[in-house]
């Protein structure tokens, strides 16, 4: 089972993590500088949900955006 939403197929996304140094301007400094960039992954907020698919109750991974939008009917 992949780390993806079963409804909208949302998966992990890559991005950067920034290392900053120096005091920011609004606090009286000269401004913060970026001194390092590192790759990182942003993972979707997946929840395991019991749902009824084709007459059988199965567990699937669903992102919270789909859960809040009522795209999944939970099994009782």
Short mmCIF file of the C-alpha atoms (twelve columns), coordinates in Angstrom:
data_MODEL
# 
_entry.id   MODEL 
# 
loop_
_atom_site.group_PDB 
_atom_site.id 
_atom_site.type_symbol 
_atom_site.label_atom_id 
_atom_site.label_alt_id 
_atom_site.label_comp_id 
_atom_site.label_asym_id 
_atom_site.label_seq_id 
_atom_site.Cartn_x 
_atom_site.Cartn_y 
_atom_site.Cartn_z 
_atom_site.pdbx_PDB_model_num 
ATOM 1  C CA . UNK A 1  0.000   0.000  0.000  1 
ATOM 2  C CA . UNK A 2  1.520   3.287  -1.124 1 
ATOM 3  C CA . UNK A 3  1.544   6.479  0.946  1 
ATOM 4  C CA . UNK A 4  -1.200  8.040  -1.178 1 
ATOM 5  C CA . UNK A 5  -4.854  8.970  -0.728 1 
ATOM 6  C CA . UNK A 6  -7.207  6.337  -2.166 1 
ATOM 7  C CA . UNK A 7  -9.690  9.015  -3.332 1 
ATOM 8  C CA . UNK A 8  -7.689  11.961 -4.756 1 
ATOM 9  C CA . UNK A 9  -4.314  10.136 -5.081 1 
ATOM 10 C CA . UNK A 10 -2.442  12.857 -3.167 1 
ATOM 11 C CA . UNK A 11 1.168   11.771 -2.558 1 
ATOM 12 C CA . UNK A 12 4.296   13.255 -1.030 1 
ATOM 13 C CA . UNK A 13 5.734   16.452 -2.488 1 
ATOM 14 C CA . UNK A 14 9.336   17.593 -2.402 1 
ATOM 15 C CA . UNK A 15 10.531  20.979 -1.253 1 
ATOM 16 C CA . UNK A 16 13.275  22.810 0.600  1 
ATOM 17 C CA . UNK A 17 14.079  23.399 4.248  1 
ATOM 18 C CA . UNK A 18 15.805  26.747 4.749  1 
ATOM 19 C CA . UNK A 19 18.431  27.526 7.396  1 
ATOM 20 C CA . UNK A 20 18.288  31.210 8.334  1 
ATOM 21 C CA . UNK A 21 20.704  33.413 10.246 1 
ATOM 22 C CA . UNK A 22 20.421  36.948 11.602 1 
ATOM 23 C CA . UNK A 23 17.723  39.041 13.239 1 
ATOM 24 C CA . UNK A 24 14.736  39.994 11.092 1 
ATOM 25 C CA . UNK A 25 14.214  43.626 10.078 1 
ATOM 26 C CA . UNK A 26 10.982  44.228 11.980 1 
ATOM 27 C CA . UNK A 27 12.786  43.335 15.210 1 
ATOM 28 C CA . UNK A 28 15.578  45.822 14.548 1 
ATOM 29 C CA . UNK A 29 18.086  43.673 12.713 1 
ATOM 30 C CA . UNK A 30 19.722  43.935 9.329  1 
ATOM 31 C CA . UNK A 31 17.538  41.147 7.918  1 
ATOM 32 C CA . UNK A 32 17.712  37.373 8.014  1 
ATOM 33 C CA . UNK A 33 19.868  35.603 5.448  1 
ATOM 34 C CA . UNK A 34 19.445  32.114 4.031  1 
ATOM 35 C CA . UNK A 35 22.666  30.204 4.702  1 
ATOM 36 C CA . UNK A 36 21.623  26.689 3.723  1 
ATOM 37 C CA . UNK A 37 19.005  24.760 1.763  1 
ATOM 38 C CA . UNK A 38 18.215  21.082 2.268  1 
ATOM 39 C CA . UNK A 39 15.747  18.916 0.363  1 
ATOM 40 C CA . UNK A 40 12.830  17.518 2.333  1 
ATOM 41 C CA . UNK A 41 9.492   15.814 1.652  1 
ATOM 42 C CA . UNK A 42 6.043   17.058 2.603  1 
ATOM 43 C CA . UNK A 43 3.817   14.094 3.454  1 
ATOM 44 C CA . UNK A 44 0.014   14.181 3.170  1 
ATOM 45 C CA . UNK A 45 -2.063  13.817 6.345  1 
ATOM 46 C CA . UNK A 46 -3.412  10.305 5.719  1 
ATOM 47 C CA . UNK A 47 -5.852  8.551  8.031  1 
ATOM 48 C CA . UNK A 48 -6.838  4.890  7.992  1 
ATOM 49 C CA . UNK A 49 -10.606 4.614  7.491  1 
ATOM 50 C CA . UNK A 50 -12.931 1.625  7.399  1 
ATOM 51 C CA . UNK A 51 -15.284 1.977  4.442  1 
ATOM 52 C CA . UNK A 52 -17.702 -0.185 2.515  1 
ATOM 53 C CA . UNK A 53 -16.525 -0.885 -1.042 1 
ATOM 54 C CA . UNK A 54 -18.422 -3.393 -3.177 1 
ATOM 55 C CA . UNK A 55 -20.313 -4.847 -0.208 1 
ATOM 56 C CA . UNK A 56 -17.180 -5.606 1.834  1 
ATOM 57 C CA . UNK A 57 -15.673 -3.508 4.599  1 
ATOM 58 C CA . UNK A 58 -12.055 -2.573 3.851  1 
ATOM 59 C CA . UNK A 59 -9.461  -0.221 5.339  1 
ATOM 60 C CA . UNK A 60 -8.144  2.502  3.056  1 
ATOM 61 C CA . UNK A 61 -5.845  5.508  3.498  1 
ATOM 62 C CA . UNK A 62 -7.673  8.801  2.972  1 
ATOM 63 C CA . UNK A 63 -6.339  12.356 3.296  1 
ATOM 64 C CA . UNK A 64 -8.074  14.663 5.757  1 
ATOM 65 C CA . UNK A 65 -9.177  17.010 2.963  1 
ATOM 66 C CA . UNK A 66 -11.291 14.214 1.451  1 
ATOM 67 C CA . UNK A 67 -12.614 13.225 4.897  1 
ATOM 68 C CA . UNK A 68 -13.786 16.782 5.625  1 
ATOM 69 C CA . UNK A 69 -15.410 17.020 2.182  1 
ATOM 70 C CA . UNK A 70 -17.422 13.811 2.918  1 
ATOM 71 C CA . UNK A 71 -16.036 11.996 -0.119 1 
ATOM 72 C CA . UNK A 72 -15.845 8.775  1.947  1 
ATOM 73 C CA . UNK A 73 -18.714 6.930  3.633  1 
ATOM 74 C CA . UNK A 74 -17.481 5.328  6.844  1 
ATOM 75 C CA . UNK A 75 -18.561 1.792  7.688  1 
ATOM 76 C CA . UNK A 76 -20.603 1.446  10.857 1 
# 
